[in-house]
Every structure is written in C-alpha cells, then in structure tokens.
C-alpha cells in the first residue's frame, strides 16, 4: 500500500511539473483568454498526438488578419471530425485584452481556441517559431506529429483548405 501511495504522489508531481500554466487568465462574460509567455506557448507548437493543428498568429489591429479569420473558423468547423484543431494566437498588447480582444471574440462569435502570447522580447522567439519568419502577421503554422509548415501570408478559404489537405494527406 505504501508503494502505491508513493507511486501516486510521484506520478502526480511529475504530471504537475509538465502541465503548462498560463501566466494570466482573462475572463469576461464567460469568455476566457489564457495568456502565455513564449516558454508556455511553445508547448502548443510541439504536441505529438492524433491532431493536425492550425496555429494562426494575428491581432485585432491587423486588417489582413481580421479579413482571414472567418476562413480559419470555417475550416476548423469543417475539419473538426478529421482531428483538426485551430488555435488563434493573439499578439495584441496585454492592456488591450479586456477592452479589445475579448469584446472582439464575443462580437465575432469565435469558436476556435484563442490564446494570447505575451512575451515582449519578440526578437528572441520569432526565429524559434520559424527561421524564415520576419515577424509580420498574419502568419500560420500547420503541423501534425509527422510534418510542419510555416506560412507568412494571408489565406483565402480555398488556400487554407488546400494547405491543410496537403498536411492531412502526407
């Protein structure tokens, strides 16, 4: 019995040490946005499970980002039964989350997971996302446990679907 107890405690401790926790959680009217520094966010780019992930970097002040958001929402809904998950990574300034980002999520009725990346030293993490990324947004990564591709561009629905299908069919 003692062995089982210590095994449980050790397993719980090991799990809790690997659990990614946001640096802050914003919540208004049942809309919750978790904010991560790059170290915490990096886990979202390295999941090795049965899903294909579409990670889109955007901000509420970026017109091309806003224009393409409906396509990410549509593709996420259309492909959810094929194990596709969309994660929208807001690069909005922290002081704008409660006054800008959360009201935007509510107004646009976004269904995809929205997280906030709060790491002001962008020069230290942009090249970790992709060596080819200049830092301009919108930018997107589509990946699964076998492949990953980075895009520094805006997407139409058809372009996004085409790139996703390439990843799903590899």
C-alpha positions in Angstrom: 0.0 0.0 0.0 2.8 2.4 0.9 4.4 1.7 -2.5 1.1 2.6 -4.3 0.8 5.8 -2.3 4.4 6.9 -3.2 3.9 5.9 -6.9 0.7 8.0 -7.0 2.4 11.0 -5.3 5.4 10.8 -7.7 3.2 10.4 -10.8 1.1 13.4 -9.7 4.2 15.5 -9.0 5.7 14.6 -12.4 2.5 15.4 -14.2 2.0 18.7 -12.4 5.6 19.8 -13.3 4.9 19.2 -17.0 1.5 20.9 -17.0 1.6 24.2 -18.9 0.1 27.0 -17.0 -0.8 30.5 -18.4 0.9 33.5 -16.9 -2.5 35.1 -16.6 -6.2 34.3 -17.4 -8.6 37.0 -18.5 -12.3 36.3 -18.3 -15.3 38.4 -19.1 -18.8 37.2 -19.7 -17.8 33.5 -20.0 -15.1 34.3 -22.5 -11.7 33.2 -21.2 -8.4 34.0 -22.7 -5.2 32.4 -21.3 -2.0 34.4 -21.7 1.3 32.7 -22.1 4.9 33.7 -22.3 6.9 32.0 -25.1 8.1 29.2 -22.9 4.5 28.2 -22.1 3.2 28.9 -25.6 5.9 26.7 -27.2 4.0 23.6 -25.9 1.2 24.4 -28.3 3.6 24.1 -31.2 5.0 20.7 -30.2 2.0 18.5 -29.5 2.6 15.0 -30.8 -0.9 13.5 -30.8 -3.5 12.5 -33.3 -4.4 16.0 -34.3 -3.4 18.3 -37.0 -3.0 21.9 -35.7 -3.5 25.2 -37.5 -1.9 27.9 -35.4 -2.6 31.4 -36.6 -0.7 34.5 -35.3 -2.9 37.6 -35.5 -4.0 40.7 -33.7 -7.2 42.8 -33.6 -5.4 45.8 -35.0 -4.2 43.8 -38.1 -6.6 44.3 -41.0 -5.4 41.3 -43.1 -5.6 39.1 -40.0 -9.2 40.1 -39.4 -10.1 39.5 -43.0 -8.8 35.9 -43.0 -10.2 34.9 -39.5 -13.5 33.7 -40.9 -11.6 31.2 -43.1 -9.9 29.7 -40.0 -13.2 29.4 -38.3 -14.9 27.8 -41.3 -12.0 25.3 -41.9 -11.8 24.5 -38.2 -15.5 23.6 -38.1 -15.4 21.7 -41.5 -12.5 19.6 -40.4 -13.1 19.0 -36.7 -14.2 15.5 -37.4 -10.9 14.8 -39.1 -8.9 15.7 -35.9 -8.1 19.3 -36.9 -7.8 22.0 -34.2 -7.4 25.7 -34.8 -5.6 27.8 -32.3 -5.7 31.6 -32.8 -2.7 33.2 -31.1 -3.4 36.9 -30.4 -0.4 39.2 -30.3 -2.5 42.1 -29.0 -0.9 44.2 -26.3 -1.8 42.9 -22.8 -3.6 46.2 -21.9 -6.0 45.6 -24.9 -7.2 42.1 -23.9 -10.1 43.1 -21.8 -11.1 46.2 -23.8 -10.3 44.9 -27.3 -9.6 41.2 -27.7 -12.4 39.7 -25.5 -15.1 42.0 -26.9 -13.8 41.1 -30.4 -14.1 37.4 -29.7 -17.6 38.0 -28.4 -18.7 40.1 -31.3 -17.3 37.8 -34.0 -18.5 34.7 -32.0 -15.1 33.0 -32.5 -15.3 29.2 -31.7 -11.7 28.4 -32.2 -9.3 28.3 -29.2 -7.9 31.8 -28.7 -4.8 32.3 -26.6 -2.7 35.3 -26.0 1.1 35.4 -26.5 2.6 37.8 -24.0 6.3 37.9 -24.5 7.6 41.3 -25.3 11.0 40.1 -26.4 9.8 39.0 -29.9 13.3 39.0 -31.3 14.1 36.1 -29.0 11.2 33.9 -30.0 10.2 34.8 -33.6 13.0 32.7 -35.1 12.1 29.8 -32.8 8.7 29.7 -34.4 10.3 29.8 -37.9 13.7 30.8 -39.0 12.0 32.3 -42.1 9.6 34.5 -40.2 10.2 38.2 -40.4 7.7 38.8 -37.6 5.0 40.2 -39.8 1.4 39.0 -39.3 -0.7 37.2 -40.2 1.4 34.1 -40.0 0.4 30.5 -39.7 1.8 27.1 -38.9 0.1 23.9 -39.9 1.5 20.8 -38.3 1.0 17.3 -37.0 3.2 14.7 -35.4 4.8 14.0 -38.8 5.2 17.4 -40.6 5.1 21.1 -40.1 4.9 24.0 -42.5 5.1 27.8 -41.8 3.3 30.5 -43.8 3.9 34.2 -43.6 0.9 35.3 -45.7 -2.8 35.8 -45.6 -5.1 33.0 -46.7 -8.3 32.6 -48.5 -10.6 29.8 -47.5 -9.5 27.7 -50.6 -5.8 28.3 -50.0 -6.1 27.4 -46.3 -8.1 24.2 -47.1 -5.6 23.3 -49.9 -2.6 23.6 -47.5 -4.4 21.7 -44.7 -5.3 18.9 -47.1 -1.6 18.6 -48.1 -0.8 18.1 -44.4 -3.6 15.6 -43.9 -2.7 13.5 -46.9 1.0 13.1 -46.1 
